[in-house]
């Protein structure tokens, strides 16, 4: 769609992290997709205050059902 007014922030790591970095770079999406890895405290608070949409891909369980505010 040739949009340039969008930004994605993918926080965290996991078994696919390196592959996702490679795919982002191969598709030349560095300008639109930030992948800082695992972050804590102030970084997360600031990010959560500035996002329009947030998605958690964790499977639902008794712990993350409450911490992701589903």
mmCIF file as Biopython writes it, N, C-alpha, C and O atoms, coordinates in Angstrom:
data_model
#
loop_
_atom_site.group_PDB
_atom_site.id
_atom_site.type_symbol
_atom_site.label_atom_id
_atom_site.label_alt_id
_atom_site.label_comp_id
_atom_site.label_asym_id
_atom_site.label_entity_id
_atom_site.label_seq_id
_atom_site.pdbx_PDB_ins_code
_atom_site.Cartn_x
_atom_site.Cartn_y
_atom_site.Cartn_z
_atom_site.occupancy
_atom_site.B_iso_or_equiv
_atom_site.auth_seq_id
_atom_site.auth_asym_id
_atom_site.pdbx_PDB_model_num
ATOM 1   N N  . UNK A ? 1  ? 0.815  -1.201  0.000  1.0 0.0 1  A 1 
ATOM 2   C CA . UNK A ? 1  ? 0.000  0.000   0.000  1.0 0.0 1  A 1 
ATOM 3   C C  . UNK A ? 1  ? 0.855  1.261   0.000  1.0 0.0 1  A 1 
ATOM 4   O O  . UNK A ? 1  ? 0.322  2.370   0.003  1.0 0.0 1  A 1 
ATOM 5   N N  . UNK A ? 2  ? 2.170  1.100   -0.004 1.0 0.0 2  A 1 
ATOM 6   C CA . UNK A ? 2  ? 3.104  2.241   -0.037 1.0 0.0 2  A 1 
ATOM 7   C C  . UNK A ? 2  ? 2.916  3.207   1.124  1.0 0.0 2  A 1 
ATOM 8   O O  . UNK A ? 2  ? 3.108  4.411   0.953  1.0 0.0 2  A 1 
ATOM 9   N N  . UNK A ? 3  ? 2.545  2.713   2.299  1.0 0.0 3  A 1 
ATOM 10  C CA . UNK A ? 3  ? 2.404  3.557   3.478  1.0 0.0 3  A 1 
ATOM 11  C C  . UNK A ? 3  ? 3.758  3.738   4.122  1.0 0.0 3  A 1 
ATOM 12  O O  . UNK A ? 3  ? 4.542  2.794   4.219  1.0 0.0 3  A 1 
ATOM 13  N N  . UNK A ? 4  ? 4.031  4.940   4.556  1.0 0.0 4  A 1 
ATOM 14  C CA . UNK A ? 4  ? 5.279  5.232   5.254  1.0 0.0 4  A 1 
ATOM 15  C C  . UNK A ? 4  ? 5.013  5.865   6.612  1.0 0.0 4  A 1 
ATOM 16  O O  . UNK A ? 4  ? 5.933  6.378   7.250  1.0 0.0 4  A 1 
ATOM 17  N N  . UNK A ? 5  ? 3.772  5.833   7.056  1.0 0.0 5  A 1 
ATOM 18  C CA . UNK A ? 5  ? 3.403  6.470   8.320  1.0 0.0 5  A 1 
ATOM 19  C C  . UNK A ? 5  ? 3.051  5.426   9.388  1.0 0.0 5  A 1 
ATOM 20  O O  . UNK A ? 5  ? 2.149  5.632   10.200 1.0 0.0 5  A 1 
ATOM 21  N N  . UNK A ? 6  ? 3.763  4.331   9.371  1.0 0.0 6  A 1 
ATOM 22  C CA . UNK A ? 6  ? 3.477  3.255   10.312 1.0 0.0 6  A 1 
ATOM 23  C C  . UNK A ? 6  ? 4.781  2.755   10.921 1.0 0.0 6  A 1 
ATOM 24  O O  . UNK A ? 6  ? 5.820  2.749   10.261 1.0 0.0 6  A 1 
ATOM 25  N N  . UNK A ? 7  ? 4.722  2.337   12.177 1.0 0.0 7  A 1 
ATOM 26  C CA . UNK A ? 7  ? 5.909  1.857   12.873 1.0 0.0 7  A 1 
ATOM 27  C C  . UNK A ? 7  ? 5.516  0.669   13.734 1.0 0.0 7  A 1 
ATOM 28  O O  . UNK A ? 7  ? 4.489  0.703   14.412 1.0 0.0 7  A 1 
ATOM 29  N N  . UNK A ? 8  ? 6.324  -0.379  13.710 1.0 0.0 8  A 1 
ATOM 30  C CA . UNK A ? 8  ? 6.093  -1.559  14.523 1.0 0.0 8  A 1 
ATOM 31  C C  . UNK A ? 8  ? 7.224  -1.711  15.529 1.0 0.0 8  A 1 
ATOM 32  O O  . UNK A ? 8  ? 8.390  -1.483  15.206 1.0 0.0 8  A 1 
ATOM 33  N N  . UNK A ? 9  ? 6.876  -2.092  16.735 1.0 0.0 9  A 1 
ATOM 34  C CA . UNK A ? 9  ? 7.849  -2.371  17.783 1.0 0.0 9  A 1 
ATOM 35  C C  . UNK A ? 9  ? 7.584  -3.784  18.271 1.0 0.0 9  A 1 
ATOM 36  O O  . UNK A ? 9  ? 6.544  -4.056  18.871 1.0 0.0 9  A 1 
ATOM 37  N N  . UNK A ? 10 ? 8.518  -4.675  18.017 1.0 0.0 10 A 1 
ATOM 38  C CA . UNK A ? 10 ? 8.400  -6.068  18.443 1.0 0.0 10 A 1 
ATOM 39  C C  . UNK A ? 10 ? 9.368  -6.271  19.599 1.0 0.0 10 A 1 
ATOM 40  O O  . UNK A ? 10 ? 10.579 -6.352  19.395 1.0 0.0 10 A 1 
ATOM 41  N N  . UNK A ? 11 ? 8.835  -6.354  20.812 1.0 0.0 11 A 1 
ATOM 42  C CA . UNK A ? 11 ? 9.678  -6.508  21.991 1.0 0.0 11 A 1 
ATOM 43  C C  . UNK A ? 11 ? 9.749  -7.972  22.388 1.0 0.0 11 A 1 
ATOM 44  O O  . UNK A ? 11 ? 8.781  -8.717  22.237 1.0 0.0 11 A 1 
ATOM 45  N N  . UNK A ? 12 ? 10.888 -8.369  22.889 1.0 0.0 12 A 1 
ATOM 46  C CA . UNK A ? 12 ? 11.078 -9.729  23.357 1.0 0.0 12 A 1 
ATOM 47  C C  . UNK A ? 12 ? 11.986 -10.514 22.438 1.0 0.0 12 A 1 
ATOM 48  O O  . UNK A ? 12 ? 12.389 -10.053 21.370 1.0 0.0 12 A 1 
ATOM 49  N N  . UNK A ? 13 ? 12.296 -11.718 22.890 1.0 0.0 13 A 1 
ATOM 50  C CA . UNK A ? 13 ? 13.117 -12.624 22.094 1.0 0.0 13 A 1 
ATOM 51  C C  . UNK A ? 13 ? 12.481 -14.000 22.157 1.0 0.0 13 A 1 
ATOM 52  O O  . UNK A ? 13 ? 11.459 -14.194 22.815 1.0 0.0 13 A 1 
ATOM 53  N N  . UNK A ? 14 ? 13.063 -14.909 21.500 1.0 0.0 14 A 1 
ATOM 54  C CA . UNK A ? 14 ? 12.567 -16.280 21.485 1.0 0.0 14 A 1 
ATOM 55  C C  . UNK A ? 14 ? 13.312 -17.059 20.435 1.0 0.0 14 A 1 
ATOM 56  O O  . UNK A ? 14 ? 14.272 -16.552 19.854 1.0 0.0 14 A 1 
ATOM 57  N N  . UNK A ? 15 ? 12.894 -18.278 20.178 1.0 0.0 15 A 1 
ATOM 58  C CA . UNK A ? 15 ? 13.627 -19.133 19.245 1.0 0.0 15 A 1 
ATOM 59  C C  . UNK A ? 15 ? 13.639 -18.608 17.810 1.0 0.0 15 A 1 
ATOM 60  O O  . UNK A ? 15 ? 14.513 -18.992 17.033 1.0 0.0 15 A 1 
ATOM 61  N N  . UNK A ? 16 ? 12.701 -17.746 17.438 1.0 0.0 16 A 1 
ATOM 62  C CA . UNK A ? 16 ? 12.633 -17.227 16.066 1.0 0.0 16 A 1 
ATOM 63  C C  . UNK A ? 16 ? 13.200 -15.820 15.919 1.0 0.0 16 A 1 
ATOM 64  O O  . UNK A ? 16 ? 13.144 -15.240 14.834 1.0 0.0 16 A 1 
ATOM 65  N N  . UNK A ? 17 ? 13.742 -15.268 16.995 1.0 0.0 17 A 1 
ATOM 66  C CA . UNK A ? 17 ? 14.199 -13.874 16.979 1.0 0.0 17 A 1 
ATOM 67  C C  . UNK A ? 17 ? 15.224 -13.608 15.864 1.0 0.0 17 A 1 
ATOM 68  O O  . UNK A ? 17 ? 15.052 -12.668 15.087 1.0 0.0 17 A 1 
ATOM 69  N N  . UNK A ? 18 ? 16.259 -14.403 15.779 1.0 0.0 18 A 1 
ATOM 70  C CA . UNK A ? 18 ? 17.304 -14.180 14.763 1.0 0.0 18 A 1 
ATOM 71  C C  . UNK A ? 18 ? 16.732 -14.295 13.356 1.0 0.0 18 A 1 
ATOM 72  O O  . UNK A ? 18 ? 17.091 -13.517 12.473 1.0 0.0 18 A 1 
ATOM 73  N N  . UNK A ? 19 ? 15.854 -15.252 13.146 1.0 0.0 19 A 1 
ATOM 74  C CA . UNK A ? 19 ? 15.240 -15.428 11.825 1.0 0.0 19 A 1 
ATOM 75  C C  . UNK A ? 19 ? 14.364 -14.224 11.465 1.0 0.0 19 A 1 
ATOM 76  O O  . UNK A ? 19 ? 14.334 -13.800 10.310 1.0 0.0 19 A 1 
ATOM 77  N N  . UNK A ? 20 ? 13.655 -13.675 12.453 1.0 0.0 20 A 1 
ATOM 78  C CA . UNK A ? 20 ? 12.821 -12.507 12.194 1.0 0.0 20 A 1 
ATOM 79  C C  . UNK A ? 20 ? 13.658 -11.272 11.879 1.0 0.0 20 A 1 
ATOM 80  O O  . UNK A ? 20 ? 13.278 -10.468 11.028 1.0 0.0 20 A 1 
ATOM 81  N N  . UNK A ? 21 ? 14.787 -11.115 12.553 1.0 0.0 21 A 1 
ATOM 82  C CA . UNK A ? 21 ? 15.702 -10.008 12.241 1.0 0.0 21 A 1 
ATOM 83  C C  . UNK A ? 21 ? 16.182 -10.145 10.795 1.0 0.0 21 A 1 
ATOM 84  O O  . UNK A ? 21 ? 16.184 -9.169  10.045 1.0 0.0 21 A 1 
ATOM 85  N N  . UNK A ? 22 ? 16.583 -11.338 10.411 1.0 0.0 22 A 1 
ATOM 86  C CA . UNK A ? 22 ? 17.042 -11.576 9.034  1.0 0.0 22 A 1 
ATOM 87  C C  . UNK A ? 22 ? 15.950 -11.268 8.024  1.0 0.0 22 A 1 
ATOM 88  O O  . UNK A ? 22 ? 16.208 -10.645 6.995  1.0 0.0 22 A 1 
ATOM 89  N N  . UNK A ? 23 ? 14.734 -11.704 8.317  1.0 0.0 23 A 1 
ATOM 90  C CA . UNK A ? 23 ? 13.624 -11.448 7.395  1.0 0.0 23 A 1 
ATOM 91  C C  . UNK A ? 23 ? 13.322 -9.958  7.290  1.0 0.0 23 A 1 
ATOM 92  O O  . UNK A ? 23 ? 13.107 -9.445  6.192  1.0 0.0 23 A 1 
ATOM 93  N N  . UNK A ? 24 ? 13.305 -9.262  8.424  1.0 0.0 24 A 1 
ATOM 94  C CA . UNK A ? 24 ? 13.096 -7.812  8.411  1.0 0.0 24 A 1 
ATOM 95  C C  . UNK A ? 24 ? 14.149 -7.119  7.553  1.0 0.0 24 A 1 
ATOM 96  O O  . UNK A ? 24 ? 13.831 -6.255  6.736  1.0 0.0 24 A 1 
ATOM 97  N N  . UNK A ? 25 ? 15.405 -7.512  7.750  1.0 0.0 25 A 1 
ATOM 98  C CA . UNK A ? 25 ? 16.497 -6.889  7.006  1.0 0.0 25 A 1 
ATOM 99  C C  . UNK A ? 25 ? 16.444 -7.238  5.516  1.0 0.0 25 A 1 
ATOM 100 O O  . UNK A ? 25 ? 16.694 -6.384  4.665  1.0 0.0 25 A 1 
ATOM 101 N N  . UNK A ? 26 ? 16.122 -8.482  5.210  1.0 0.0 26 A 1 
ATOM 102 C CA . UNK A ? 26 ? 16.025 -8.909  3.807  1.0 0.0 26 A 1 
ATOM 103 C C  . UNK A ? 26 ? 14.922 -8.136  3.071  1.0 0.0 26 A 1 
ATOM 104 O O  . UNK A ? 26 ? 15.050 -7.837  1.884  1.0 0.0 26 A 1 
ATOM 105 N N  . UNK A ? 27 ? 13.843 -7.818  3.787  1.0 0.0 27 A 1 
ATOM 106 C CA . UNK A ? 27 ? 12.727 -7.075  3.191  1.0 0.0 27 A 1 
ATOM 107 C C  . UNK A ? 27 ? 12.916 -5.563  3.273  1.0 0.0 27 A 1 
ATOM 108 O O  . UNK A ? 27 ? 12.039 -4.800  2.868  1.0 0.0 27 A 1 
ATOM 109 N N  . UNK A ? 28 ? 14.058 -5.137  3.795  1.0 0.0 28 A 1 
ATOM 110 C CA . UNK A ? 28 ? 14.368 -3.700  3.911  1.0 0.0 28 A 1 
ATOM 111 C C  . UNK A ? 28 ? 13.339 -2.947  4.750  1.0 0.0 28 A 1 
ATOM 112 O O  . UNK A ? 28 ? 12.903 -1.858  4.376  1.0 0.0 28 A 1 
ATOM 113 N N  . UNK A ? 29 ? 12.956 -3.526  5.876  1.0 0.0 29 A 1 
ATOM 114 C CA . UNK A ? 29 ? 11.936 -2.920  6.723  1.0 0.0 29 A 1 
ATOM 115 C C  . UNK A ? 29 ? 12.494 -2.328  8.010  1.0 0.0 29 A 1 
ATOM 116 O O  . UNK A ? 29 ? 11.730 -2.041  8.932  1.0 0.0 29 A 1 
ATOM 117 N N  . UNK A ? 30 ? 13.802 -2.141  8.094  1.0 0.0 30 A 1 
ATOM 118 C CA . UNK A ? 30 ? 14.418 -1.617  9.311  1.0 0.0 30 A 1 
ATOM 119 C C  . UNK A ? 30 ? 13.817 -0.279  9.731  1.0 0.0 30 A 1 
ATOM 120 O O  . UNK A ? 30 ? 13.706 0.006   10.924 1.0 0.0 30 A 1 
ATOM 121 N N  . UNK A ? 31 ? 13.433 0.530   8.770  1.0 0.0 31 A 1 
ATOM 122 C CA . UNK A ? 31 ? 12.875 1.858   9.055  1.0 0.0 31 A 1 
ATOM 123 C C  . UNK A ? 31 ? 11.501 1.752   9.730  1.0 0.0 31 A 1 
ATOM 124 O O  . UNK A ? 31 ? 11.082 2.680   10.422 1.0 0.0 31 A 1 
ATOM 125 N N  . UNK A ? 32 ? 10.805 0.641   9.535  1.0 0.0 32 A 1 
ATOM 126 C CA . UNK A ? 32 ? 9.436  0.503   10.017 1.0 0.0 32 A 1 
ATOM 127 C C  . UNK A ? 32 ? 9.268  -0.515  11.145 1.0 0.0 32 A 1 
ATOM 128 O O  . UNK A ? 32 ? 8.247  -0.507  11.832 1.0 0.0 32 A 1 
ATOM 129 N N  . UNK A ? 33 ? 10.248 -1.386  11.342 1.0 0.0 33 A 1 
ATOM 130 C CA . UNK A ? 33 ? 10.137 -2.452  12.343 1.0 0.0 33 A 1 
ATOM 131 C C  . UNK A ? 33 ? 11.329 -2.396  13.287 1.0 0.0 33 A 1 
ATOM 132 O O  . UNK A ? 33 ? 12.454 -2.717  12.905 1.0 0.0 33 A 1 
ATOM 133 N N  . UNK A ? 34 ? 11.071 -1.985  14.522 1.0 0.0 34 A 1 
ATOM 134 C CA . UNK A ? 34 ? 12.106 -1.983  15.559 1.0 0.0 34 A 1 
ATOM 135 C C  . UNK A ? 34 ? 11.996 -3.286  16.342 1.0 0.0 34 A 1 
ATOM 136 O O  . UNK A ? 34 ? 10.901 -3.697  16.725 1.0 0.0 34 A 1 
ATOM 137 N N  . UNK A ? 35 ? 13.129 -3.930  16.577 1.0 0.0 35 A 1 
ATOM 138 C CA . UNK A ? 35 ? 13.156 -5.185  17.321 1.0 0.0 35 A 1 
ATOM 139 C C  . UNK A ? 35 ? 14.278 -5.116  18.358 1.0 0.0 35 A 1 
ATOM 140 O O  . UNK A ? 35 ? 15.351 -5.681  18.150 1.0 0.0 35 A 1 
ATOM 141 N N  . UNK A ? 36 ? 14.032 -4.423  19.477 1.0 0.0 36 A 1 
ATOM 142 C CA . UNK A ? 36 ? 15.093 -4.209  20.461 1.0 0.0 36 A 1 
ATOM 143 C C  . UNK A ? 36 ? 15.397 -5.417  21.348 1.0 0.0 36 A 1 
ATOM 144 O O  . UNK A ? 36 ? 16.288 -5.350  22.195 1.0 0.0 36 A 1 
ATOM 145 N N  . UNK A ? 37 ? 14.673 -6.509  21.166 1.0 0.0 37 A 1 
ATOM 146 C CA . UNK A ? 37 ? 14.894 -7.667  22.029 1.0 0.0 37 A 1 
ATOM 147 C C  . UNK A ? 37 ? 14.125 -7.515  23.324 1.0 0.0 37 A 1 
ATOM 148 O O  . UNK A ? 37 ? 13.106 -6.826  23.377 1.0 0.0 37 A 1 
ATOM 149 N N  . UNK A ? 38 ? 14.611 -8.153  24.353 1.0 0.0 38 A 1 
ATOM 150 C CA . UNK A ? 38 ? 13.936 -8.115  25.647 1.0 0.0 38 A 1 
ATOM 151 C C  . UNK A ? 38 ? 14.286 -6.826  26.377 1.0 0.0 38 A 1 
ATOM 152 O O  . UNK A ? 38 ? 15.460 -6.481  26.506 1.0 0.0 38 A 1 
ATOM 153 N N  . UNK A ? 39 ? 13.289 -6.129  26.844 1.0 0.0 39 A 1 
ATOM 154 C CA . UNK A ? 39 ? 13.478 -4.864  27.548 1.0 0.0 39 A 1 
ATOM 155 C C  . UNK A ? 39 ? 12.691 -4.870  28.849 1.0 0.0 39 A 1 
ATOM 156 O O  . UNK A ? 39 ? 11.744 -5.639  29.014 1.0 0.0 39 A 1 
ATOM 157 N N  . UNK A ? 40 ? 13.091 -4.012  29.759 1.0 0.0 40 A 1 
ATOM 158 C CA . UNK A ? 40 ? 12.466 -3.958  31.072 1.0 0.0 40 A 1 
ATOM 159 C C  . UNK A ? 40 ? 12.133 -2.516  31.447 1.0 0.0 40 A 1 
ATOM 160 O O  . UNK A ? 40 ? 12.566 -1.569  30.790 1.0 0.0 40 A 1 
ATOM 161 N N  . UNK A ? 41 ? 11.377 -2.376  32.487 1.0 0.0 41 A 1 
ATOM 162 C CA . UNK A ? 41 ? 11.105 -1.143  33.202 1.0 0.0 41 A 1 
ATOM 163 C C  . UNK A ? 41 ? 10.716 0.034   32.335 1.0 0.0 41 A 1 
ATOM 164 O O  . UNK A ? 41 ? 9.716  -0.024  31.620 1.0 0.0 41 A 1 
ATOM 165 N N  . UNK A ? 42 ? 11.500 1.111   32.390 1.0 0.0 42 A 1 
ATOM 166 C CA . UNK A ? 42 ? 11.114 2.371   31.763 1.0 0.0 42 A 1 
ATOM 167 C C  . UNK A ? 42 ? 10.875 2.242   30.261 1.0 0.0 42 A 1 
ATOM 168 O O  . UNK A ? 42 ? 9.954  2.863   29.729 1.0 0.0 42 A 1 
ATOM 169 N N  . UNK A ? 43 ? 11.681 1.454   29.580 1.0 0.0 43 A 1 
ATOM 170 C CA . UNK A ? 43 ? 11.489 1.268   28.137 1.0 0.0 43 A 1 
ATOM 171 C C  . UNK A ? 43 ? 10.096 0.716   27.858 1.0 0.0 43 A 1 
ATOM 172 O O  . UNK A ? 43 ? 9.387  1.229   26.992 1.0 0.0 43 A 1 
ATOM 173 N N  . UNK A ? 44 ? 9.702  -0.319  28.583 1.0 0.0 44 A 1 
ATOM 174 C CA . UNK A ? 44 ? 8.389  -0.943  28.373 1.0 0.0 44 A 1 
ATOM 175 C C  . UNK A ? 44 ? 7.259  0.008   28.722 1.0 0.0 44 A 1 
ATOM 176 O O  . UNK A ? 44 ? 6.265  0.086   28.001 1.0 0.0 44 A 1 
ATOM 177 N N  . UNK A ? 45 ? 7.405  0.723   29.813 1.0 0.0 45 A 1 
ATOM 178 C CA . UNK A ? 45 ? 6.363  1.672   30.226 1.0 0.0 45 A 1 
ATOM 179 C C  . UNK A ? 45 ? 6.178  2.746   29.165 1.0 0.0 45 A 1 
ATOM 180 O O  . UNK A ? 45 ? 5.047  3.072   28.803 1.0 0.0 45 A 1 
ATOM 181 N N  . UNK A ? 46 ? 7.270  3.293   28.667 1.0 0.0 46 A 1 
ATOM 182 C CA . UNK A ? 46 ? 7.194  4.312   27.619 1.0 0.0 46 A 1 
ATOM 183 C C  . UNK A ? 46 ? 6.565  3.748   26.354 1.0 0.0 46 A 1 
ATOM 184 O O  . UNK A ? 46 ? 5.709  4.393   25.749 1.0 0.0 46 A 1 
ATOM 185 N N  . UNK A ? 47 ? 6.975  2.558   25.948 1.0 0.0 47 A 1 
ATOM 186 C CA . UNK A ? 47 ? 6.423  1.940   24.742 1.0 0.0 47 A 1 
ATOM 187 C C  . UNK A ? 47 ? 4.921  1.721   24.880 1.0 0.0 47 A 1 
ATOM 188 O O  . UNK A ? 47 ? 4.162  2.029   23.961 1.0 0.0 47 A 1 
ATOM 189 N N  . UNK A ? 48 ? 4.493  1.201   26.007 1.0 0.0 48 A 1 
ATOM 190 C CA . UNK A ? 48 ? 3.070  0.925   26.207 1.0 0.0 48 A 1 
ATOM 191 C C  . UNK A ? 48 ? 2.238  2.202   26.243 1.0 0.0 48 A 1 
ATOM 192 O O  . UNK A ? 48 ? 1.058  2.180   25.891 1.0 0.0 48 A 1 
ATOM 193 N N  . UNK A ? 49 ? 2.829  3.297   26.658 1.0 0.0 49 A 1 
ATOM 194 C CA . UNK A ? 49 ? 2.098  4.569   26.689 1.0 0.0 49 A 1 
ATOM 195 C C  . UNK A ? 49 ? 1.943  5.189   25.307 1.0 0.0 49 A 1 
ATOM 196 O O  . UNK A ? 49 ? 1.075  6.040   25.111 1.0 0.0 49 A 1 
ATOM 197 N N  . UNK A ? 50 ? 2.758  4.782   24.355 1.0 0.0 50 A 1 
ATOM 198 C CA . UNK A ? 50 ? 2.739  5.438   23.049 1.0 0.0 50 A 1 
ATOM 199 C C  . UNK A ? 50 ? 2.128  4.602   21.929 1.0 0.0 50 A 1 
ATOM 200 O O  . UNK A ? 50 ? 1.994  5.089   20.807 1.0 0.0 50 A 1 
ATOM 201 N N  . UNK A ? 51 ? 1.757  3.360   22.208 1.0 0.0 51 A 1 
ATOM 202 C CA . UNK A ? 51 ? 1.234  2.512   21.137 1.0 0.0 51 A 1 
ATOM 203 C C  . UNK A ? 51 ? -0.253 2.746   20.903 1.0 0.0 51 A 1 
ATOM 204 O O  . UNK A ? 51 ? -0.978 3.179   21.799 1.0 0.0 51 A 1 
ATOM 205 N N  . UNK A ? 52 ? -0.689 2.455   19.692 1.0 0.0 52 A 1 
ATOM 206 C CA . UNK A ? 52 ? -2.111 2.504   19.363 1.0 0.0 52 A 1 
ATOM 207 C C  . UNK A ? 52 ? -2.747 1.113   19.455 1.0 0.0 52 A 1 
ATOM 208 O O  . UNK A ? 52 ? -3.918 0.986   19.813 1.0 0.0 52 A 1 
ATOM 209 N N  . UNK A ? 53 ? -1.979 0.082   19.132 1.0 0.0 53 A 1 
ATOM 210 C CA . UNK A ? 53 ? -2.469 -1.291  19.165 1.0 0.0 53 A 1 
ATOM 211 C C  . UNK A ? 53 ? -1.388 -2.164  19.775 1.0 0.0 53 A 1 
ATOM 212 O O  . UNK A ? 53 ? -0.216 -2.047  19.416 1.0 0.0 53 A 1 
ATOM 213 N N  . UNK A ? 54 ? -1.770 -3.029  20.683 1.0 0.0 54 A 1 
ATOM 214 C CA . UNK A ? 54 ? -0.825 -3.953  21.291 1.0 0.0 54 A 1 
ATOM 215 C C  . UNK A ? 54 ? -1.324 -5.376  21.144 1.0 0.0 54 A 1 
ATOM 216 O O  . UNK A ? 54 ? -2.520 -5.637  21.269 1.0 0.0 54 A 1 
ATOM 217 N N  . UNK A ? 55 ? -0.408 -6.297  20.877 1.0 0.0 55 A 1 
ATOM 218 C CA . UNK A ? 55 ? -0.768 -7.698  20.685 1.0 0.0 55 A 1 
ATOM 219 C C  . UNK A ? 55 ? 0.199  -8.553  21.487 1.0 0.0 55 A 1 
ATOM 220 O O  . UNK A ? 55 ? 1.410  -8.336  21.457 1.0 0.0 55 A 1 
ATOM 221 N N  . UNK A ? 56 ? -0.339 -9.512  22.192 1.0 0.0 56 A 1 
ATOM 222 C CA . UNK A ? 56 ? 0.486  -10.492 22.884 1.0 0.0 56 A 1 
ATOM 223 C C  . UNK A ? 56 ? 0.196  -11.850 22.257 1.0 0.0 56 A 1 
ATOM 224 O O  . UNK A ? 56 ? -0.958 -12.261 22.140 1.0 0.0 56 A 1 
ATOM 225 N N  . UNK A ? 57 ? 1.253  -12.535 21.860 1.0 0.0 57 A 1 
ATOM 226 C CA . UNK A ? 57 ? 1.061  -13.819 21.180 1.0 0.0 57 A 1 
ATOM 227 C C  . UNK A ? 57 ? 1.190  -15.011 22.125 1.0 0.0 57 A 1 
ATOM 228 O O  . UNK A ? 57 ? 1.258  -16.155 21.678 1.0 0.0 57 A 1 
ATOM 229 N N  . UNK A ? 58 ? 1.224  -14.746 23.423 1.0 0.0 58 A 1 
ATOM 230 C CA . UNK A ? 58 ? 1.323  -15.839 24.393 1.0 0.0 58 A 1 
ATOM 231 C C  . UNK A ? 58 ? 0.030  -16.654 24.418 1.0 0.0 58 A 1 
ATOM 232 O O  . UNK A ? 58 ? -1.063 -16.114 24.243 1.0 0.0 58 A 1 
ATOM 233 N N  . UNK A ? 59 ? 0.171  -17.942 24.635 1.0 0.0 59 A 1 
ATOM 234 C CA . UNK A ? 59 ? -1.013 -18.776 24.833 1.0 0.0 59 A 1 
ATOM 235 C C  . UNK A ? 59 ? -1.648 -18.395 26.163 1.0 0.0 59 A 1 
ATOM 236 O O  . UNK A ? 59 ? -0.949 -18.070 27.123 1.0 0.0 59 A 1 
ATOM 237 N N  . UNK A ? 60 ? -2.949 -18.437 26.212 1.0 0.0 60 A 1 
ATOM 238 C CA . UNK A ? 60 ? -3.661 -18.054 27.423 1.0 0.0 60 A 1 
ATOM 239 C C  . UNK A ? 60 ? -3.410 -19.082 28.526 1.0 0.0 60 A 1 
ATOM 240 O O  . UNK A ? 60 ? -3.549 -20.289 28.328 1.0 0.0 60 A 1 
ATOM 241 N N  . UNK A ? 61 ? -3.040 -18.563 29.681 1.0 0.0 61 A 1 
ATOM 242 C CA . UNK A ? 61 ? -2.950 -19.387 30.885 1.0 0.0 61 A 1 
ATOM 243 C C  . UNK A ? 61 ? -3.342 -18.501 32.062 1.0 0.0 61 A 1 
ATOM 244 O O  . UNK A ? 61 ? -3.623 -17.317 31.878 1.0 0.0 61 A 1 
ATOM 245 N N  . UNK A ? 62 ? -3.363 -19.057 33.259 1.0 0.0 62 A 1 
ATOM 246 C CA . UNK A ? 62 ? -3.846 -18.299 34.412 1.0 0.0 62 A 1 
ATOM 247 C C  . UNK A ? 62 ? -2.961 -17.092 34.737 1.0 0.0 62 A 1 
ATOM 248 O O  . UNK A ? 62 ? -3.437 -16.129 35.338 1.0 0.0 62 A 1 
ATOM 249 N N  . UNK A ? 63 ? -1.692 -17.129 34.353 1.0 0.0 63 A 1 
ATOM 250 C CA . UNK A ? 63 ? -0.797 -16.006 34.624 1.0 0.0 63 A 1 
ATOM 251 C C  . UNK A ? 63 ? -0.947 -14.898 33.587 1.0 0.0 63 A 1 
ATOM 252 O O  . UNK A ? 63 ? -1.274 -13.766 33.945 1.0 0.0 63 A 1 
ATOM 253 N N  . UNK A ? 64 ? -0.714 -15.201 32.309 1.0 0.0 64 A 1 
ATOM 254 C CA . UNK A ? 64 ? -0.689 -14.130 31.322 1.0 0.0 64 A 1 
ATOM 255 C C  . UNK A ? 64 ? -2.080 -13.617 30.955 1.0 0.0 64 A 1 
ATOM 256 O O  . UNK A ? 64 ? -2.195 -12.554 30.345 1.0 0.0 64 A 1 
ATOM 257 N N  . UNK A ? 65 ? -3.124 -14.337 31.308 1.0 0.0 65 A 1 
ATOM 258 C CA . UNK A ? 65 ? -4.460 -13.814 31.069 1.0 0.0 65 A 1 
ATOM 259 C C  . UNK A ? 65 ? -4.681 -12.526 31.859 1.0 0.0 65 A 1 
ATOM 260 O O  . UNK A ? 65 ? -5.435 -11.653 31.431 1.0 0.0 65 A 1 
ATOM 261 N N  . UNK A ? 66 ? -4.025 -12.411 33.010 1.0 0.0 66 A 1 
ATOM 262 C CA . UNK A ? 66 ? -4.174 -11.213 33.836 1.0 0.0 66 A 1 
ATOM 263 C C  . UNK A ? 66 ? -3.114 -10.161 33.504 1.0 0.0 66 A 1 
ATOM 264 O O  . UNK A ? 66 ? -3.411 -8.968  33.556 1.0 0.0 66 A 1 
ATOM 265 N N  . UNK A ? 67 ? -1.908 -10.561 33.169 1.0 0.0 67 A 1 
ATOM 266 C CA . UNK A ? 67 ? -0.862 -9.559  32.945 1.0 0.0 67 A 1 
ATOM 267 C C  . UNK A ? 67 ? -0.961 -8.915  31.572 1.0 0.0 67 A 1 
ATOM 268 O O  . UNK A ? 67 ? -0.353 -7.867  31.353 1.0 0.0 67 A 1 
ATOM 269 N N  . UNK A ? 68 ? -1.711 -9.506  30.628 1.0 0.0 68 A 1 
ATOM 270 C CA . UNK A ? 68 ? -1.905 -8.855  29.331 1.0 0.0 68 A 1 
ATOM 271 C C  . UNK A ? 68 ? -3.262 -8.174  29.239 1.0 0.0 68 A 1 
ATOM 272 O O  . UNK A ? 68 ? -3.614 -7.614  28.201 1.0 0.0 68 A 1 
ATOM 273 N N  . UNK A ? 69 ? -4.012 -8.221  30.314 1.0 0.0 69 A 1 
ATOM 274 C CA . UNK A ? 69 ? -5.297 -7.509  30.421 1.0 0.0 69 A 1 
ATOM 275 C C  . UNK A ? 69 ? -6.293 -7.918  29.359 1.0 0.0 69 A 1 
ATOM 276 O O  . UNK A ? 69 ? -6.964 -7.060  28.786 1.0 0.0 69 A 1 
ATOM 277 N N  . UNK A ? 70 ? -6.406 -9.191  29.083 1.0 0.0 70 A 1 
ATOM 278 C CA . UNK A ? 70 ? -7.383 -9.660  28.085 1.0 0.0 70 A 1 
ATOM 279 C C  . UNK A ? 70 ? -8.787 -9.456  28.580 1.0 0.0 70 A 1 
ATOM 280 O O  . UNK A ? 70 ? -9.743 -9.789  27.879 1.0 0.0 70 A 1 
#
